[in-house]
């Protein structure tokens, strides 16, 4: 029975971070950083990735030229922004101590 109690407590703890009050406090504390992360990722995704694929297509192999429209059409915000955001929160907590 002990593993089930531990699992229930861990899930309750994880889900408490998704409460409206927890999300509001996190955005109040780190809101500008989140905006910077989103805008920076948009610039990387829409400007730097096509330039990188063009350079790779010219200098490495022409198949990389197919990455130019793919990098513009495909959206990777759903994975990149949460990963960068979680890294930022961990780093900023360590520097505040």
Secondary structure as the mmCIF struct_conf table of DSSP 4:
data_model
#
loop_
_struct_conf.conf_type_id
_struct_conf.id
_struct_conf.beg_label_comp_id
_struct_conf.beg_label_asym_id
_struct_conf.beg_label_seq_id
_struct_conf.end_label_comp_id
_struct_conf.end_label_asym_id
_struct_conf.end_label_seq_id
HELX_RH_AL_P HELX_RH_AL_P1 UNK A 2 UNK A 16
TURN_TY1_P TURN_TY1_P1 UNK A 17 UNK A 18
BEND BEND1 UNK A 19 UNK A 19
HELX_RH_AL_P HELX_RH_AL_P2 UNK A 20 UNK A 43
HELX_RH_PI_P HELX_RH_PI_P1 UNK A 44 UNK A 48
HELX_RH_AL_P HELX_RH_AL_P3 UNK A 49 UNK A 59
TURN_TY1_P TURN_TY1_P2 UNK A 60 UNK A 60
HELX_RH_3T_P HELX_RH_3T_P1 UNK A 62 UNK A 65
HELX_RH_AL_P HELX_RH_AL_P4 UNK A 66 UNK A 73
BEND BEND2 UNK A 74 UNK A 74
HELX_RH_AL_P HELX_RH_AL_P5 UNK A 77 UNK A 96
#
